[in-house]
Amino acid sequence: MRHFYFRLALGIVFLGCMIYCFAITNIKLALMYLLFSAALLFSAYTLRKKDANHQR
């Protein structure tokens, strides 16, 4: 469960960085942060889904 929260928090931080980079029009860095946040949030989602199936 600890890994889920870590990935979720880091994904949210990267989303914030992406929004900031879009605001200052640094598109290349914003796309990189979008990729990082999507990977971390998807990983957290699948980890949570897998953990929920094992607890049943």
C-alpha positions as CSV (number, residue, x, y, z in Angstrom):
1,M,0.0,0.0,0.0
2,R,2.9,2.3,0.7
3,H,4.0,2.1,-3.0
4,F,0.5,3.2,-4.1
5,Y,0.6,6.4,-2.1
6,F,4.1,7.2,-3.1
7,R,3.3,6.8,-6.8
8,L,0.0,8.7,-6.4
9,A,1.7,11.6,-4.7
10,L,4.6,11.8,-7.2
11,G,2.1,11.6,-10.1
12,I,0.2,14.5,-8.7
13,V,3.4,16.5,-8.2
14,F,4.4,15.9,-11.8
15,L,0.9,17.0,-12.9
16,G,1.5,20.3,-11.1
17,C,4.8,20.7,-12.8
18,M,3.2,20.0,-16.1
19,I,0.6,22.7,-15.5
20,Y,3.3,25.2,-14.5
21,C,5.4,24.4,-17.6
22,F,2.3,24.9,-19.8
23,A,1.8,28.3,-18.1
24,I,5.3,29.4,-18.9
25,T,5.0,27.9,-22.4
26,N,7.8,25.3,-22.1
27,I,6.0,22.7,-24.1
28,K,8.8,20.1,-24.3
29,L,9.2,19.9,-20.6
30,A,5.5,19.9,-20.1
31,L,5.1,16.9,-22.4
32,M,7.9,15.1,-20.4
33,Y,6.0,15.8,-17.2
34,L,2.8,14.6,-18.8
35,L,4.5,11.3,-19.7
36,F,5.9,10.9,-16.2
37,S,2.7,11.7,-14.4
38,A,0.6,9.4,-16.7
39,A,3.0,6.5,-16.1
40,L,3.0,7.0,-12.3
41,L,-0.7,7.5,-12.0
42,F,-1.4,4.5,-14.3
43,S,1.0,2.4,-12.2
44,A,-0.8,3.5,-9.0
45,Y,-4.1,2.6,-10.5
46,T,-3.1,-0.9,-11.5
47,L,-1.4,-1.5,-8.1
48,R,-4.6,-0.4,-6.3
49,K,-6.7,-2.6,-8.6
50,K,-4.4,-5.6,-8.1
51,D,-4.4,-5.1,-4.3
52,A,-8.2,-4.8,-4.2
53,N,-8.6,-8.1,-6.1
54,H,-6.3,-9.9,-3.6
55,Q,-8.2,-8.7,-0.5
56,R,-11.5,-10.3,-1.7
